[in-house]
Structure formats: structure tokens, C-alpha cells
Amino acid sequence: MAGEQFRIEHDLLGNLEVPEGALYGVHTVRALGNFFLAGRPVHRELVRAYGAVKMACAVTNHALGVWAGDEDKAAAIMQACQEVSDGAFDDQVVVDALQGGAGTSTNMNVNEVIANRALVLLAQPLGSYDRVSALDDVNRHQSTNDTYPTALKLAAIRLLRVLEQEVVALQEAFQAKEKEFAGVVKVGRTELQDAVLTTLGREMGAYAEAFNRDRWRIYKCEERLRVVNLGGTAIGTGIAAPREYIFRVVDKLRDLTGIGFARAENLIDATQNADVFVEVSGILKACAATLLKVCTDLRLMSSGPEAGLGEIRLPECQAGSSIMPGKVNPVIPEAASQCAIMVMGYDSVIGWACASGNLELNPFLPLVAECLLGSIDLLTRACHMLRAKCVEGIEANVERCRAHVEASTALATALVCPLGYEKACEIAERARRNSKTIREIVLSEGLLTPAEFDELMTPEAVCRLGRPNNG
């Protein structure tokens, strides 16, 4: 921009201009010139998790005597780490989400922000790295290759905890509908064809149970993600880091975050292999599959409303057409479905990225981070939206459900026990051929009394697990 002032910083490749007031430095500017693929910076939760990881490293280094005799520097670095962890400088971590170098650009961006913020706290000019160095101080005893995956795991755990809460809330919303619709008998369908009678409450209860499984799977993800390679530095050998630092740093991260992190038993394995992210992504895909299936069902059951199933009414959120008057579409389940489909696509990308690592390192963790954290965000928002704007406001169309039951040959299945399979088939076929209801045929021929027939259609009868007394 015209009139913008710059400072000059130096790296391996030479000098570059850095905006005068920026907390980032030359390595970040270099990355900005190279990577402009996603068109957005790295995930904010990854930035904050990185701040927490840097804090654990700084506190450990300080305890081991690094910066002895310069308590002001130590205090400034640790305060800057805490501020990054708190999200105070999200706007200063500006590198593109998709980048080469296994995340080195993100690591250096964070290092520079912490170093320059520490310089501000020490009343020193920005870029005075002889006083606080982004590499020799902030990155002391670290590598991108151990800090980046550790920060990614921390960010994922934090976001997964929020997702779990939203899945639980969605589950509870369906449980409430299960109770509300317990007495609404309807036609149950298999392969989109009339099958047997059920209740609308039973259907809602099945959705709740599916999301309950997703909730527990998501909860268990933390066990997979809490094992980290922090302290392994470049390839897991801990090169250039004191042994005491390696033994302490993960404990400090656990203390600072309240999350049960543990150092990997094999740091080399934990540095080069990223299969844990594939596993967690698979669990997210399972949740997405549940979400898509349920949203599809809601759209089917609310279809029409006059010329479709019309068994439930979804909340009306907006006009559905620019040309068809009075049309209201199931936009909330449609939008949630798109989120689910996107998560399934991200899962495929994560699988390819994690499988494409080479030898001692996977260079594609920025892509994994973008897709994994993005998947969690999408599912969190989709579950919240579906619950708040759709599920909580679902109404049963009791009259339509009753009409479907009375007109459907699904009633024939209820006649198998009292009348036998062949007789039930005959009645169903006659009902279809003569445009009569099954009830009309059964009662006209005296096969059952009205009370006996009606008992077959009660909520208690259609929800009963098997026939009583082997009858």
C-alpha cells in the first residue's frame, strides 16, 4: 500500500521488506510470497494450540536454566506464548493454510510473532532478534516436525470436545421427539415400500441412538490423539534437545492444557506415521454418514407436503422458490447433508495425505490439518443447525400418518399371527385389486372383531418386542 513503511529482515535467501508494524517477520513474508493456495490462513484453533505448545516448551526450557540471568527475556517469551494461546494475535498468523514444508511456515510465523511480541514487552524494536530470536529462543529444542503435529492434535481435541457437546444436544432433541411422538402410529418402510407398522417415536428414537454411538466414538478420539511426539525434534531422535527437556516437556503441556498428553513410546514412529489422523477422520465420516442418513429421512417424511409422504412438518425457514408460489423447501436438512458430504470428501483427502508421507516425515500435515479441523467445524455447525432450526420444531402430521396406515397393505403383516401368512397375502392382494382397505375386508368377512383389529394398530402393539405368550 502507498505510504506503508517497512523494516528489512534477513534470512537464508537474503533480505526482504517486512511491514513495519507486523509481529511476523521475514520467514512469514517469504511464505506469503510462495503460498496462496487456500486463500485463507491456518485454522485459528491451530494457532492457539501452537501457542500452548510453545508455552510448554518455553516453561520447560526456563526450568532447565535456559535464559538464566535474563529473567526479563524469559518472562516476555512466556507471556507472548500465553497471549498467542489466548488468541490475542490470531490476525498476525497469516500464512496460507496449504503450504509446503510440513508446516514450517506456520511454525516460523508463530515463532516470529512470539519473538516480536516479547520484544515489544521488553521495549525493543521489532525485528531485534539479537535480543529475542525466533529460532534460538522461541524455537529452542524444537522442530516443526514435533511441534506441528502436537499442536494439531491439541487443536483437534479441543474442537472435538465442542463437537461432542453438539452431538449430545442433537441426540437429546431426538429423544424428546421420541417421547412426543410415542403414540403416533405410522407405516414403516423397507426399500421405500410399505412394510410394517411402527411409530414416529420409534423412528426418532433410532436416530437418537445412532447419534449416541457417534457421541461415544467422538469421545474416544481423545485417547488416540493424546499421544504426541513433542521432544522428538526433527525425526524423533530428539537431536539438539537435552534429555531432561524431552522427559519434561510433554508433562508440562499436560499441566498447561489439562489434557492427558503422553509422550509416544516410539518418537520416530510418531513423527513419520500419521495414521491416527486417518482413524479419527474415519470416526468423523461415520458421524457424517449418520447425519446424511437422518437428514435424508427427514426430507422424505416431510415430502410433499400434499403430494408426498407428509408425515412430519419441518419448521419453515424461508421461501423455497423464486417462481413457485407457496413452496417451502427442507433447506436445513439439505444444508446439513452438504456438510456431511463434504466431511466424507475430506476423509478421502486425509487418507491420501497420510498415506503419502515419505521415510521419516509426512510433508502433507498442513492438508491434513485443513481437512481434519474443517471436518470437525462442519459437523459441529451442522449438528447445531439441524437441532436448533429443524429437529426441535418438528411436528407430527397425525392425520396423514393415520390415513397412510389405513390405506396401506403394511397392515397385512400384523395379520400374519392371527390369520396366517397365506390368508394375509390374499387379503392384501384383494385390497389392492379392489381399492378397499384391509380393515374393510377383514371386518366384512368376520375374520376379526373391530376391537381385535384395532388392537393390532395400537402404539403398544406395533412397538411390542415379539408377540406375548408365543401367540
Secondary structure, DSSP 8 states (H G I E B T S, - for coil): -TT--EEEEEETTEEEEEETT-SS-HHHHHHHHH--SSSSBS-HHHHHHHHHHHHHHHHHHHHTTTTTT-HHHHHHHHHHHHHHHTTTTGGG--SBSS-STTTHHHHHHHHHHHHHHHHHHTT--TT-TTTS-IIIIITTT--HHHHHHHHHHHHHHHHHHHHHHHHHHHHHHHHHHHHHTTT-EEEEEETTEEEEEEEHHHHHHHHHHHHHHHHHHHHHHHHHHSEE-TT-TTTSS-TTS-HHHHHHHHHHHHHHH-S--EE-S-HHHHHH--HHHHHHHHHHHHHHHHHHHHHHHHHHHT--SSSS---EE----S---SSSTT----HHHHHHHHHHHHHHHHHHHHHHHHHT-BTTB-TTHHHHHHHHHHHHHHHHHHHHHHHHHTGGG-EE-HHHHHHHHHH-TTHHHHTHHHH-HHHHHHHHHHHHHHT--HHHHHHHTTSS-HHHHHHTTSHHHHHSSS-GGG-
